[in-house]
Amino acid sequence: MNPPPSAPVRVAALYRFATIADCAAVRDQLDALCRPDVRGTLLVAHEGLNGTIAGPPAAIDRVLDGIRTLPGFADLDVKFAEADAMPFHRLKVRIKPEIVTMGQPDLDPAVNAGTYVAPADWNALIRQPDVVVIDTRNDYEAAVGAFEGAIQPNTRGFRDFPDWFRTEGRALLDEPTPPRVAMYCTGGIRCEKATAFLKAEGVQDVFHLEGGILRYLETTPEADSLWRGECFVFDERVAVGHGLTPGNHSLCRGCRMPVSPEGRTSPRYIEGVCCDRCADERTEADRARYLERAKQVEIAARRGVDHVGAVLPDRLKS
C-alpha cells in the first residue's frame, strides 16, 4: 500500500515471517537506521520481524528501504497511517524468541501458513454458510470491535490460543463435513501464525485476512463493511475506525486497557489513574502517584514538550 501524502507523522505497521540467521546484527542495523528521528518498537526473531514505527515520512522510507535489503524481506508489506503528533515516546529494537508469542516453537509460518484472503474478497468468504470465523485477538480487543458473527475465544493473550483451540475450538469443526476456517487479527500477524498452528493440528481449509483489520478498514467502504465498532491498536492512538480515522476510545493509565466513551462517564473512572476494570486494584498510594503523573503530563503539554507516561487528554491535543 502507498503511504498517505504529506503526513506530518507517518505511522508504519509491518511484519514478515522470514528466516533471520543473525538476530543481533539485524537488531543493530535497524537501531542505527531508526535513529535519531524514528520511534516505536521493532521485534527481531529467527522467524522474522514485527513492529510499528513512526516518524517523518522521509525517515520512515529510509528504514523501510533498509529492511527490504535484508534476505527474505524484499516483499515486505507495510500498513501506513498518519498522525498529527508522534504516537510513541521512545525507540525499542529488541530480540525475542518469537515476533508474536504463541509458545509453539516448532511452527514455521513462513512455509506452512493458511491462504491469504484480500480485504476485497473477505466479505464474500465470511458470508458463506460453511465458513467459521474466528477472532485471534485478546478479549479486551474484541470488546472494542469485531467482525459480525465472529467467534470470540476471549483469551487473555495470544499464548492462550492453542489451549483454547484444543479444548474448545476444535469442537466447532467437529462435523461430518468440516467447515472452512477464516481467521483475522489487527494487522495480520497473529491470524497468519494461527493458521500455521491449525494446519499443524490437522485443519487444512484455513484462511486469514491479508493485512488484518487495519487493511480492511483502510480499503473497505463503510457502507459495505461487516466490521462493527472500532479496532484497538497498540499505540497511543488507542483505536481507529473506517479509513483508519481516530476512534473514540482512550487508554486507562492504570491498567493500559481501552476505555469507551461510556466507560469514561463512570464515577470510578479517573483520567490518568484508573477505570472500572482496575479501580478496585489501586491503593491510595497508587492513585496519588498516578495523579501526580497526570499532572506532569498536563504541565509538559502546556510547555509543548513530550512527557513519557501517558496519552494527552483530548483537551490538550489541539
Salt bridges, closest charged atoms under 4 A:
ASP28 OD1 - ARG27 NE 3.12
ASP31 OD2 - ARG35 NE 2.86
ASP37 OD1 - ARG62 NH2 2.99
GLU47 OE2 - LYS193 NZ 3.03
ASP61 OD1 - ARG10 NH1 3.22
ASP77 OD2 - ARG215 NH2 3.41
GLU98 OE1 - LYS193 NZ 2.57
ASP130 OD1 - ARG180 NH2 2.85
ASP135 OD2 - ARG137 NH2 2.79
GLU141 OE1 - ARG190 NH2 2.77
GLU148 OE1 - ARG228 NH2 2.74
GLU201 OE2 - ARG166 NH2 3.07
GLU201 OE1 - ARG170 NH2 2.85
GLU218 OE1 - ARG215 NE 3.63
GLU222 OE2 - HIS242 ND1 3.99
GLU230 OE1 - HIS249 ND1 2.65
ASP235 OD2 - ARG237 NH2 2.79
GLU236 OE2 - HIS89 NE2 3.49
GLU236 OE1 - ARG253 NH1 3.48
GLU271 OE2 - ARG315 NH1 3.76
ASP276 OD1 - ARG268 NE 3.12
ASP280 OD1 - ARG268 NH1 3.22
GLU284 OE2 - ARG287 NE 3.97
ASP286 OD1 - ARG289 NH2 2.94
GLU292 OE1 - LYS295 NZ 3.32
GLU298 OE1 - ARG302 NH2 3.20
GLU298 OE2 - ARG315 NH2 2.47
ASP306 OD2 - ARG39 NH1 3.02
ASP314 OD1 - LYS317 NZ 3.50
